Amino acid sequence: MILFKKAIRSMLRHKKAYISCIVLMALGVWTYATMNTALLEIEKGKDGYYSEQRLGDAFASVAQIPKTALTHLEAIEGIDQVDGRIVETFRVMMPDHPDDVIKLKTISTIVDTNDRRLNAYVKEGNDLRSIEDILIGHDFYQAYDFVPGDRITLIIKQRTYDFTVQGSIYSPEYVYIVENLNEFFSDTTKYNIAYMDEVALMSLLGMEGLYNDLSFSFEEGYDYDDVKDELEHALKKYGLIELYERDDLFSYLMLEEEISSGRSMSTTFPMTFVAMAGVVLYLMLKRIIEQDRTQIGTLKAFGYANTTILYHYIFYGFVTGLIGAIVGLLISLASIGPYIQFYLDYYKMPIGTVVTDYRYYYVGGMMSIVGGSIGAYFGAKNVVKLKPAEAMRPKAPRPIKKDITQVLPFLKHILNSRGFMAVRNISRNKVRSGFVVLGIVFSYSMMVMIGMMNGFVDMMFYNQFTHVLKYDGEIVLNESVPYAQGVQSAMAMEQVAYAEGILTLPVMMSNGFKKTGTELVGIKEGNYLYKLYDDERHFNLKLNKDGVLLGSILAKNLDVNKGDKVLLSSPYLSQDQELYVTDVVSQSIGSSAYIDLSLLGELTGQDMKLNSLIVKSEDMDGIRKELLYSGTVRKVESKDKTLELYETLLGSYDFMIVVLQFIAIIIGFTIIYNTAVISLSERSREYATLRVLGLHINEVKEIMSFEYWILCFVGIILGMPFARILNRGLINAMEVDAFAWPSKIPTSAFLIGAAGCMLAVAFANLTSVKAIKKLDLVEVLKERE
């Protein structure tokens, strides 16, 4: 009981330092339990969802394939089942939004033998009841306040058709919805999915008995590589546009990448927090034991065992870890729901009632308790070596073999006496100083990476919308038209100041065994409105007729460089074509390939054509209104509207960055403040003596402040290469086709990190000044050293 009371008194006497440790422990437990539990729920929901809705193992897009041909495809060894669908995108007429271009990617659907609707999970409302019914994406359904029985109008082949909305749906193929792969985000209120009865959609499109999209399920024990070659050969005669496995399905890839990166962070971050708290406890316990030498000697003299005294000090770390665990777990329980919802805002899938799996709470709690106890143990383990007689007298000072001023003699010419004292203290307390530097390195690197996220998003969109896309808007046509005719028709519009055309075709690009579907963008020589700006070299690349130019993400996926050859396959090309890679353009967004428009005309066996018009105009709204009901125009996009959309969708992302920056500053402050408290307790007699000798409080403060500013500077210098190492690791870990993480860290990110660390040091120094003011000079000078 005596030791318990002593522990409570000691912890209360150093309560600020222990509270800082508890904050670090709580952060570790909170991030570990919340992130892992949320990812587990997302993963369980995803796996169950994919299995129940029978997400295919591979997919193909073709020009047209007869329904009867599916039987022949199922005869291929390794293929268990082939499901055919019709997939087309239609405009939606919304009376309350007459100026908006709203589209639904519509997929035909049937009910299988087990009475399950393939690839469509009905979220709200009813299932399809007749050929006039339609199911629409859940976000779209909610955004426009649909209820079962409401009518919706679609434009199909330049005619309007009314359908009855029966309910909302999710689809495992469209967990992450974007209109094309070069988009980073998509507004699901303007572009979403819908499901219709197969017979109805075939009739409306005049495709009775035909499909243009296929989903394949493999037999057990077979994978994509086993069937790819034979399947590709069988589909070529039906105008194969694209063939890919489930792992290359964009929404599947995005969700898997999110879970994978989340898993790595969910262990690294928490362990770092707990480890830092453990080191702080280690340093604190070492000092406390020095202060308690006389008490320890007395306890040993009265017969207390070494293990009893050791457990007494381990109790400090145990209690710190326990309180940190409780606080972290309570915060986690309160935040797990919103954290899961944060994922579901981006990844559209049904999640049942969240049944909390407490294993991560147990592990997180134990991680905090064990981490605190281990830190305390290493700080207190030398207590068993103390003999009673030795403990009753002060510890002998350590001999100083070489002073820092002898190693660096120039310091005597640039430092005053207070500066000498700060520098000497750093050199004489290498472990504590090293820990402060390590904490600043971690905090600085974290803030640099977070600052880079903020700068990266701004840079990514800035480069895309200023250096690459120099036009104000794009008019996408339903079919390709002769180049001169298309440009002349655009220039004839009153709102258009200048127009150019591009031709975008879907192709399958391969390099040996590596294949990927992409967009081939044909650009006319001497174009002005569409530039191939290199983000790293900072200049525009030029196309030539010797081959194809690849985006950096696409080149990485195909493992090709300048001078290599790639094979292009597409039903739009007269035959498969092998072309040289003339260059690789470093891009942050998208994974397209680029080719001279006249060369593309030769490859297609046609004259120069275009299927998109890019224009300079100050009245894109006027163009949109004029072309809203045109039968030849698929959509009209305004660059300003697109940029506004991205800024809106990135609102929660910006908030997350602010939170992470705040946490990084807290980490830096906690580490520096704790070590400052320990240093103050170690040097309280020294500071009190200086006060008695006439030094003002501010002069004493300068000694400690200068010491931590030096350590902060060293930490920032060492943090720069460490941040580059982290960035390189992040580049290697990210494999997303939508965007590429930059290899160079901008200067602004380094400045943000430095500013955050300096802010943490300033706060720590400010709180240390208050402690110096409270020193009782008489009591401190009565203590033995």
C-alpha positions in Angstrom: 0.0 0.0 0.0 2.9 2.3 0.8 4.4 1.8 -2.7 1.0 2.3 -4.3 0.6 5.7 -2.6 4.2 6.6 -3.5 3.4 5.8 -7.2 0.3 7.9 -7.2 2.1 10.9 -5.6 4.9 10.6 -8.1 2.6 10.4 -11.1 0.6 13.4 -9.9 3.8 15.4 -9.4 4.7 14.7 -13.0 1.1 14.7 -14.3 1.8 16.8 -17.4 4.4 14.4 -18.7 2.3 11.4 -18.0 -0.7 13.0 -19.7 1.4 13.6 -22.8 2.4 9.9 -22.7 -1.3 8.9 -22.3 -2.1 11.1 -25.3 0.4 9.2 -27.5 -0.8 5.8 -26.2 -4.4 6.8 -26.8 -3.6 7.9 -30.4 -1.9 4.6 -31.0 -4.8 2.6 -29.7 -7.4 4.7 -31.4 -5.7 4.5 -34.8 -5.0 0.8 -34.5 -8.5 -0.2 -33.3 -10.5 2.1 -35.5 -8.6 1.6 -38.8 -8.3 -2.2 -38.4 -11.9 -2.6 -37.3 -13.2 -0.4 -40.1 -11.1 -2.2 -42.7 -12.2 -5.6 -41.4 -15.9 -4.5 -41.8 -15.3 -3.1 -45.3 -13.4 -6.3 -46.3 -16.1 -8.6 -44.9 -18.8 -6.6 -46.5 -16.9 -6.6 -49.8 -16.2 -10.3 -49.9 -19.8 -11.2 -49.0 -21.1 -8.7 -51.5 -18.9 -10.0 -54.3 -19.7 -13.6 -53.5 -23.5 -13.1 -53.2 -23.8 -11.0 -56.3 -21.4 -13.3 -58.3 -18.9 -10.8 -59.4 -17.2 -12.2 -62.5 -13.6 -13.4 -62.6 -13.0 -11.7 -66.0 -14.9 -9.2 -68.3 -14.9 -8.4 -71.9 -16.4 -5.7 -74.2 -17.2 -6.5 -77.8 -18.9 -4.9 -80.7 -21.7 -7.5 -80.8 -21.9 -11.2 -79.9 -24.9 -13.4 -80.4 -26.6 -14.9 -77.4 -26.1 -18.4 -78.9 -22.3 -17.9 -78.9 -22.1 -18.0 -75.1 -22.5 -21.7 -75.1 -19.3 -22.1 -77.3 -17.4 -19.8 -74.9 -18.5 -21.9 -71.9 -17.0 -24.9 -73.7 -13.5 -23.4 -73.2 -11.6 -25.3 -70.6 -11.6 -23.5 -67.3 -14.7 -21.3 -67.9 -17.7 -22.3 -65.8 -20.3 -19.7 -66.8 -20.6 -16.8 -69.2 -23.1 -14.0 -68.6 -24.0 -11.6 -71.4 -25.2 -8.1 -70.9 -26.0 -5.0 -72.9 -24.2 -1.9 -71.6 -25.0 1.5 -72.9 -25.0 5.1 -71.5 -28.1 7.2 -71.9 -29.0 10.8 -71.2 -31.6 11.5 -68.5 -34.2 14.3 -68.8 -34.7 15.9 -65.4 -37.3 18.7 -65.4 -35.9 20.4 -62.3 -32.4 20.4 -63.8 -32.9 21.3 -67.5 -29.4 22.6 -68.0 -27.5 19.7 -66.5 -26.1 16.8 -68.5 -27.2 13.8 -66.5 -26.4 10.2 -67.6 -27.0 6.7 -66.5 -24.8 3.8 -67.6 -27.6 1.2 -68.2 -26.9 -2.5 -67.9 -29.3 -5.3 -68.8 -30.0 -7.8 -66.1 -31.7 -11.2 -65.7 -32.6 -13.4 -62.7 -30.6 -16.6 -62.4 -31.9 -20.0 -61.5 -31.5 -19.3 -57.8 -33.8 -16.3 -58.2 -30.9 -13.9 -57.7 -30.4 -10.8 -59.8 -26.9 -10.9 -61.2 -24.6 -8.0 -60.3 -27.4 -5.9 -58.9 -28.2 -5.6 -55.2 -31.6 -3.9 -54.6 -30.9 -1.4 -51.7 -34.3 0.3 -51.5 -37.7 -0.2 -53.0 -38.8 -3.2 -55.2 -37.2 -5.4 -57.8 -38.0 -5.1 -61.5 -41.6 -6.1 -62.2 -42.1 -5.4 -65.9 -40.1 -4.3 -69.0 -41.0 -0.7 -68.3 -39.3 -0.7 -64.9 -35.8 0.5 -64.0 -33.5 0.3 -61.0 -31.1 3.3 -60.5 -27.9 3.8 -58.5 -28.6 4.5 -54.8 -26.8 7.8 -54.6 -28.7 9.0 -57.7 -31.9 7.7 -56.2 -31.4 9.6 -52.9 -30.0 12.8 -54.5 -33.2 13.4 -56.5 -35.6 12.0 -53.9 -37.0 9.2 -56.0 -39.6 6.8 -54.5 -40.9 3.6 -56.0 -43.4 4.4 -58.7 -41.8 7.7 -59.8 -41.2 8.1 -63.6 -37.8 8.9 -65.2 -37.2 9.9 -68.8 -34.2 8.5 -70.8 -33.1 9.6 -74.3 -32.4 6.5 -76.3 -31.5 6.8 -80.0 -32.8 10.4 -80.1 -36.2 9.4 -78.7 -37.5 9.8 -75.2 -38.8 6.9 -73.2 -40.4 6.9 -69.8 -39.6 4.2 -67.2 -41.0 3.5 -63.7 -38.4 3.7 -61.0 -38.9 0.6 -58.7 -35.9 1.2 -56.4 -32.2 1.8 -55.9 -29.3 -0.6 -56.5 -25.7 -1.2 -55.8 -23.5 -3.2 -58.2 -20.3 -5.0 -57.3 -18.8 -4.0 -60.7 -19.3 -0.3 -59.9 -18.2 0.1 -56.3 -16.2 3.1 -57.3 -18.1 5.0 -60.1 -16.3 7.1 -62.6 -17.3 7.9 -66.2 -13.9 7.0 -67.6 -10.5 5.9 -66.2 -8.9 9.3 -66.7 -11.2 10.8 -64.1 -10.1 11.1 -60.5 -13.6 11.6 -59.1 -17.1 11.5 -60.6 -20.2 13.3 -59.5 -22.6 10.4 -58.9 -25.5 12.8 -59.1 -24.6 13.5 -62.7 -23.3 10.0 -63.7 -24.5 6.8 -62.2 -25.7 3.3 -63.1 -29.1 1.7 -63.8 -30.4 -1.8 -64.5 -33.2 -2.7 -66.9 -34.8 -5.8 -68.1 -32.7 -7.5 -70.8 -35.7 -8.0 -73.2 -36.6 -4.3 -72.9 -33.1 -3.0 -73.5 -32.5 -5.3 -76.5 -35.8 -4.1 -78.1 -35.0 -0.4 -77.6 -31.5 -0.7 -79.1 -32.5 -3.1 -81.9 -30.1 -5.7 -80.5 -32.5 -8.7 -80.1 -30.4 -11.7 -79.2 -27.1 -9.7 -79.1 -24.8 -8.6 -76.3 -21.9 -6.2 -76.2 -20.5 -7.0 -72.7 -19.6 -10.3 -71.1 -18.8 -11.5 -67.6 -16.9 -14.8 -67.0 -16.8 -17.1 -64.0 -14.0 -19.7 -63.8 -14.0 -23.2 -62.7 -12.3 -23.9 -59.4 -8.6 -24.2 -59.8 -8.4 -22.1 -62.9 -7.3 -18.4 -63.2 -7.2 -15.8 -65.9 -3.9 -16.8 -67.4 -5.2 -20.3 -68.0 -8.0 -19.1 -70.3 -6.8 -15.7 -71.6 -5.3 -16.7 -74.9 -8.1 -19.1 -76.0 -10.7 -16.6 -74.9 -9.1 -13.7 -76.7 -8.9 -15.7 -79.9 -12.6 -16.8 -79.6 -13.7 -13.2 -79.1 -11.7 -11.5 -81.8 -14.3 -12.3 -84.5 -17.0 -10.5 -82.5 -15.0 -7.2 -82.4 -13.1 -7.6 -79.1 -12.6 -4.1 -77.6 -11.3 -5.0 -74.2 -10.6 -8.2 -72.2 -9.4 -8.0 -68.6 -9.5 -10.0 -65.3 -11.2 -9.0 -62.1 -8.0 -7.6 -60.7 -8.0 -5.0 -63.5 -11.6 -4.0 -62.9 -11.2 -0.3 -62.0 -13.6 -0.2 -59.0 -12.2 -3.5 -57.7 -8.7 -2.3 -58.1 -9.4 1.0 -56.3 -11.1 -0.7 -53.3 -8.3 -3.3 -53.0 -5.6 -0.6 -53.1 -7.5 1.3 -50.4 -7.7 -1.7 -48.1 -4.1 -2.7 -48.8 -2.7 0.8 -48.1 -5.0 1.1 -45.0 -3.7 -2.2 -43.6 0.0 -1.1 -43.8 -0.8 2.3 -42.2 -3.0 0.7 -39.5 0.0 -1.1 -38.0 2.8 1.4 -38.7 1.2 4.5 -37.3 -0.1 3.0 -34.0 3.2 1.2 -33.3 5.1 4.4 -33.8 2.9 6.3 -31.3 3.2 3.5 -28.7 7.0 3.2 -29.2 7.4 7.0 -28.7 5.4 6.9 -25.5 7.5 3.9 -24.3 10.8 5.8 -24.9 9.4 8.9 -23.1 8.5 6.6 -20.1 12.0 5.1 -20.3 13.6 8.5 -20.0 11.2 9.7 -17.3 11.7 6.6 -15.2 15.5 6.9 -15.4 15.3 10.4 -14.0 12.7 9.5 -11.3 14.9 6.6 -10.1 17.8 9.1 -9.7 15.6 11.4 -7.7 14.4 8.4 -5.6 17.8 6.9 -4.8 17.6 7.6 -1.1 14.1 6.2 -0.9 15.1 3.1 -2.8 18.1 2.6 -0.5 15.8 2.9 2.5 13.3 0.4 1.1 16.0 -2.1 0.4 17.4 -1.6 3.9 14.0 -2.4 5.4 13.9 -5.7 3.4 11.9 -4.9 0.3 12.9 -7.3 -2.5 14.5 -6.0 -5.7 11.6 -7.4 -7.8 9.0 -5.6 -5.6 10.7 -2.3 -6.1 11.1 -3.0 -9.9 7.4 -3.9 -10.2 6.6 -0.7 -8.4 8.3 1.4 -11.1 6.9 -0.8 -13.9 3.5 0.0 -12.4 4.0 3.6 -13.6 4.2 2.5 -17.2 1.4 -0.1 -16.7 -1.0 2.6 -15.4 0.0 5.0 -18.2 -0.6 2.3 -20.8 -3.9 1.3 -19.2 -5.3 4.8 -19.1 -4.1 5.4 -22.7 -5.8 2.2 -23.8 -9.1 3.1 -22.1 -9.1 6.6 -23.6 -8.2 5.3 -27.0 -10.7 2.5 -27.0 -13.6 4.9 -25.9 -12.7 7.3 -28.7 -12.5 4.4 -31.2 -15.9 3.1 -30.2 -17.4 6.5 -30.7 -15.7 7.1 -34.1 -15.9 3.7 -35.8 -19.3 4.4 -37.3 -18.3 7.7 -39.0 -14.9 6.2 -40.1 -16.7 3.4 -41.9 -19.1 5.8 -43.4 -16.2 7.8 -44.7 -15.2 4.8 -46.8 -18.7 4.2 -47.9 -19.0 7.8 -49.2 -16.5 6.9 -51.9 -17.0 3.1 -52.3 -20.7 2.3 -53.0 -21.7 -1.0 -51.5 -24.1 -2.3 -48.9 -22.8 -2.9 -45.4 -25.0 -4.8 -43.0 -25.2 -4.0 -39.2 -21.7 -3.5 -38.0 -20.9 -6.2 -35.5 -17.8 -4.9 -33.8 -15.0 -7.4 -33.8 -13.3 -6.7 -30.5 -10.0 -8.6 -31.3 -8.4 -5.3 -32.4 -9.6 -3.6 -29.3 -8.0 -6.3 -27.2 -4.8 -6.2 -29.2 -4.7 -2.4 -29.2 -5.3 -2.3 -25.4 -2.6 -4.9 -24.8 -0.2 -3.0 -27.2 -0.6 0.1 -25.1 -0.2 -1.7 -21.7 2.7 -3.8 -22.8 4.4 -0.9 -24.5 4.1 1.3 -21.4 5.3 -1.6 -19.2 8.3 -2.3 -21.4 9.3 1.3 -21.5 9.1 1.5 -17.7 11.0 -1.7 -17.3 14.0 -0.6 -19.3 14.0 2.8 -17.5 13.8 1.1 -14.1 15.8 -2.2 -14.6 19.0 -0.7 -13.1 17.2 -0.4 -9.7 18.0 -4.0 -8.9 21.7 -3.3 -9.2 21.6 -0.6 -6.5 22.9 -1.7 -3.1 21.4 0.0 -0.1 24.6 1.7 1.0 25.3 3.0 -2.5 21.7 4.2 -3.0 21.9 6.3 0.2 24.5 8.6 -1.4 24.3 10.7 -4.6 25.4 9.2 -7.8 29.0 10.0 -8.8 29.2 12.4 -11.7 30.3 10.8 -15.0 33.8 11.7 -16.2 33.8 14.0 -19.3 36.6 12.8 -21.5 36.3 15.5 -24.2 34.2 18.6 -24.2 32.2 19.6 -27.3 34.2 22.9 -27.5 37.4 20.9 -28.0 35.8 19.0 -30.8 34.3 22.1 -32.4 36.6 25.0 -31.3 34.9 27.5 -33.5 31.8 27.4 -31.2 33.7 29.6 -28.7 33.7 32.4 -31.2 30.0 32.4 -32.0 28.3 31.4 -28.7 27.9 33.2 -25.4 28.0 31.4 -22.1 24.3 30.4 -22.3 24.9 28.9 -25.7 27.8 26.9 -24.4 25.7 25.4 -21.6 23.0 24.4 -24.1 25.5 22.8 -26.5 27.3 21.0 -23.7 24.0 19.6 -22.3 23.2 18.1 -25.8 26.6 16.4 -26.0 26.4 15.1 -22.4 22.9 13.6 -22.7 23.2 11.8 -26.1 20.3 9.4 -25.5 17.8 12.1 -24.6 19.0 14.4 -27.3 18.9 11.6 -29.9 15.3 10.8 -28.9 14.2 14.4 -29.4 15.9 14.4 -32.8 14.3 11.1 -33.8 10.9 12.5 -32.7 11.4 15.6 -34.8 12.5 13.5 -37.8 9.3 11.5 -37.6 7.1 14.5 -37.0 8.8 16.5 -39.8 8.6 13.6 -42.3 4.9 13.0 -41.5 4.1 16.7 -41.9 6.1 16.9 -45.2 4.1 13.9 -46.6 0.8 15.4 -45.4 1.8 18.8 -46.9 2.8 17.0 -50.1 -0.7 15.5 -50.2 -2.2 18.9 -50.1 0.2 20.4 -52.6 0.0 17.3 -54.8 -3.8 17.6 -55.2 -3.5 21.3 -56.0 -0.5 20.6 -58.4 -2.2 17.7 -60.1 -5.3 19.7 -61.0 -3.4 22.8 -61.7 -1.1 21.1 -64.2 -4.1 19.2 -65.8 -6.3 22.3 -66.2 -3.7 24.9 -67.1 -0.8 23.2 -68.9 -2.6 20.2 -70.5 -6.2 21.2 -71.1 -6.0 24.7 -72.5 -9.6 24.6 -73.7 -12.6 25.9 -71.9 -14.9 23.0 -72.7 -15.3 19.7 -74.6 -18.1 18.6 -76.9 -18.2 14.8 -77.0 -20.0 13.3 -80.1 -21.9 10.1 -80.3 -20.0 9.1 -83.5 -16.9 10.2 -85.3 -17.1 12.7 -88.1 -14.7 14.1 -90.6 -12.2 16.5 -89.0 -12.9 19.5 -91.1 -16.6 19.1 -90.9 -16.6 18.8 -87.2 -14.4 21.8 -86.6 -16.4 24.0 -89.0 -19.6 23.1 -87.3 -18.2 24.1 -84.0 -16.7 27.4 -85.3 -20.1 28.2 -86.8 -21.5 28.5 -83.2 -21.7 32.0 -81.9 -20.3 31.1 -78.5 -17.2 29.4 -79.9 -14.0 31.5 -80.4 -11.8 28.6 -81.5 -12.1 24.9 -81.9 -10.0 21.8 -82.5 -10.8 18.1 -82.7 -9.4 14.9 -81.1 -10.2 11.3 -81.8 -10.4 9.0 -78.7 -10.5 5.2 -79.3 -10.5 2.3 -76.8 -7.6 0.0 -77.5 -5.8 -3.0 -75.9 -2.1 -2.3 -75.5 0.4 -5.1 -74.8 4.0 -5.6 -74.2 4.7 -9.3 -74.2 2.6 -10.9 -71.5 1.6 -7.5 -70.0 -1.7 -6.1 -71.4 -4.0 -3.3 -70.4 -7.0 -1.5 -71.8 -6.5 2.3 -72.4 -7.6 5.2 -74.4 -5.7 6.1 -77.6 -6.0 9.9 -78.1 -5.4 11.2 -81.6 -4.2 14.8 -81.7 -3.6 16.9 -84.8 -0.1 18.2 -85.5 0.2 21.9 -84.5 -2.7 21.7 -82.0 -3.0 24.5 -79.5 -5.7 23.4 -77.0 -4.4 20.0 -75.9 -0.8 19.9 -74.8 1.3 17.0 -73.6 2.9 18.7 -70.6 5.5 16.7 -68.7 5.1 17.3 -64.9 8.8 16.5 -64.2 10.6 18.1 -67.2 8.2 21.1 -67.2 7.8 21.4 -71.0 5.4 20.2 -73.7 6.3 17.1 -75.7 5.6 16.9 -79.4 4.0 14.0 -81.3 5.5 12.6 -84.4 4.5 10.0 -87.0 7.1 7.5 -85.9 5.0 5.9 -83.2 2.9 6.4 -80.0 3.6 8.5 -76.9 2.6 6.9 -73.5 1.5 8.5 -70.3 3.9 7.6 -67.4 1.3 5.4 -65.5 0.6 3.4 -68.7 4.3 3.0 -69.4 4.9 1.7 -65.9 2.0 -0.8 -66.1 3.3 -2.1 -69.4 7.0 -1.9 -68.2 8.1 -0.1 -71.4 10.4 2.9 -72.0 11.2 5.2 -74.9 12.3 3.2 -77.9 10.4 0.0 -76.9 7.6 -1.5 -79.0 4.0 -2.0 -78.0 1.2 -3.9 -79.8 -2.2 -2.1 -80.3 -5.4 -4.1 -80.8 -8.9 -2.7 -81.3 -11.9 -3.4 -83.6 -11.5 0.3 -84.7 -8.1 -0.4 -86.2 -7.8 -2.1 -89.6 -5.5 -4.7 -88.0 -3.2 -5.1 -85.0 -0.4 -2.6 -85.1 3.0 -2.7 -83.5 4.4 0.8 -82.8 7.5 2.3 -81.3 7.2 4.3 -78.0 8.5 7.7 -79.1 8.5 9.1 -75.6 6.9 8.8 -72.1 5.2 11.9 -70.7 5.1 12.2 -66.9 1.5 12.8 -65.9 -0.2 12.9 -62.5 -3.7 12.1 -63.8 -4.8 9.4 -66.2 -3.1 6.6 -68.1 -3.7 7.3 -71.8 -1.7 6.9 -75.0 -1.2 9.7 -77.6 -0.7 9.5 -81.3 -0.6 11.8 -84.3 -4.1 12.1 -85.7 -3.0 11.6 -89.3 -1.2 8.4 -88.3 -4.3 7.2 -86.4 -6.3 7.8 -89.6 -3.9 5.5 -91.5 -4.2 2.8 -88.8 -8.0 2.9 -89.0 -8.0 3.0 -92.7 -10.0 6.2 -92.8 -9.4 9.9 -93.3 -8.8 12.1 -90.3 -11.8 12.1 -88.0 -12.8 13.3 -84.6 -15.3 12.3 -81.9 -14.6 15.2 -79.5 -14.4 18.9 -80.1 -12.4 21.0 -77.7 -13.2 24.7 -77.8 -12.3 28.1 -76.4 -15.4 29.9 -75.2 -16.5 32.3 -72.5 -20.1 31.0 -72.7 -20.0 27.2 -72.1 -23.4 27.4 -70.5 -24.8 28.8 -73.7 -23.2 26.0 -75.7 -24.6 23.4 -73.3 -28.1 24.8 -73.6 -27.9 24.9 -77.4 -26.6 21.3 -77.7 -28.6 19.9 -74.8 -31.0 18.0 -77.0 -28.8 17.4 -80.0 -28.9 13.8 -81.3 -25.2 13.9 -82.4 -23.8 15.2 -79.0 -23.2 12.8 -76.1 -22.1 15.4 -73.6 -20.8 18.9 -73.1 -18.2 19.4 -70.4 -17.0 22.7 -69.0 -13.5 22.9 -67.5 -14.7 25.3 -64.8 -17.6 23.1 -63.8 -15.3 20.0 -63.6 -12.8 21.9 -61.4 -15.7 23.0 -59.1 -16.8 19.4 -58.9 -13.3 18.3 -57.8 -13.0 21.0 -55.2 -16.4 20.0 -53.8 -15.6 16.3 -53.6 -12.2 17.0 -52.1 -13.7 18.9 -49.1 -13.6 15.9 -46.8 -10.1 15.1 -48.1 -8.9 18.5 -47.1 -10.4 18.1 -43.7 -8.5 14.8 -43.3 -5.3 16.5 -44.2 -5.8 19.2 -41.6 -6.5 16.5 -38.9 -3.3 14.6 -39.9 -1.3 17.8 -39.7 -2.7 18.6 -36.3 -1.8 15.1 -35.1 1.7 15.4 -36.4 2.1 18.7 -34.5 0.8 17.1 -31.4 3.4 14.3 -31.7 6.2 16.8 -32.1 4.9 18.9 -29.2 4.4 15.8 -26.9 7.9 14.5 -27.5 9.7 17.8 -27.1 7.6 18.8 -24.1 8.2 15.5 -22.3 11.9 15.6 -22.8 11.9 19.3 -21.7 10.1 18.3 -18.5 12.7 15.5 -17.9 15.5 17.9 -18.7 14.1 20.5 -16.3 13.8 18.0 -13.5 17.4 16.9 -14.1 18.7 20.4 -14.2 16.5 22.2 -11.7 19.4 22.6 -9.3 21.5 24.0 -12.1 18.8 26.5 -13.2 18.1 27.5 -9.6 21.8 28.1 -9.0 21.9 30.3 -12.1 18.9 32.2 -10.8 20.6 32.8 -7.4 23.7 34.0 -9.3 21.6 36.7 -10.9 20.4 35.3 -14.2 16.9 36.5 -15.2 14.2 33.9 -16.0 14.4 34.8 -19.7 18.1 34.2 -19.7 17.6 30.8 -18.1 14.9 30.1 -20.6 17.3 30.9 -23.5 19.5 28.0 -22.4 16.7 25.4 -22.8 15.2 27.1 -25.8 18.5 27.3 -27.7 19.1 23.6 -26.9 15.7 22.6 -28.5 16.1 24.9 -31.4 19.4 23.2 -32.2 17.8 19.8 -31.9 14.9 20.9 -34.1 17.3 22.1 -36.8 19.2 18.8 -36.7 15.9 16.9 -36.8 14.7 18.9 -39.9 18.0 18.3 -41.7 17.9 14.6 -41.1 14.1 14.5 -41.8 14.6 15.7 -45.4 16.3 12.5 -46.7 13.9 10.4 -44.5 10.9 12.1 -46.1 12.4 11.2 -49.6 12.7 7.6 -48.5 9.1 7.5 -47.3 8.0 9.1 -50.6 9.9 6.5 -52.6 8.3 3.7 -50.6 4.8 5.3 -51.2 5.5 5.4 -55.0 6.4 1.7 -55.1 3.4 0.8 -53.0 0.8 2.7 -55.1 -0.5 1.0 -58.2 -3.6 3.0 -59.1 -4.3 3.8 -62.8 -6.2 7.0 -61.9 -3.3 9.0 -60.7 0.5 8.9 -60.1 2.2 10.0 -56.9 5.0 12.5 -57.8 8.6 11.4 -57.3 9.8 14.9 -56.4 8.8 16.6 -53.1 7.9 20.2 -53.7 9.6 22.9 -51.6 6.3 24.0 -50.1 6.0 20.5 -48.4 9.4 20.9 -46.8 8.4 24.4 -45.6 5.1 23.1 -44.2 7.0 20.4 -42.3 9.6 22.9 -40.9 6.8 25.3 -39.9 4.9 22.5 -38.0 8.1 21.4 -36.1 9.0 25.0 -35.3 5.5 25.5 -34.0 5.7 22.4 -31.8 9.1 23.6 -30.4 7.8 27.1 -29.7 4.8 25.6 -27.8 7.1 23.3 -25.8 9.5 26.1 -24.9 6.6 28.3 -23.9 5.3 25.7 -21.4 8.8 25.1 -20.1 9.2 28.8 -19.2 6.2 28.5 -16.9 7.9 25.5 -15.1 11.1 27.6 -14.7 9.1 30.4 -13.1 7.6 28.0 -10.6 11.0 26.7 -9.4 11.3 27.1 -5.6 14.9 28.1 -5.3 15.2 27.2 -1.6 13.7 23.8 -1.9 15.6 22.9 -5.1 18.9 23.9 -3.6 18.2 21.7 -0.5 18.0 18.6 -2.7 21.0 16.3 -2.8 22.8 15.6 -6.1 
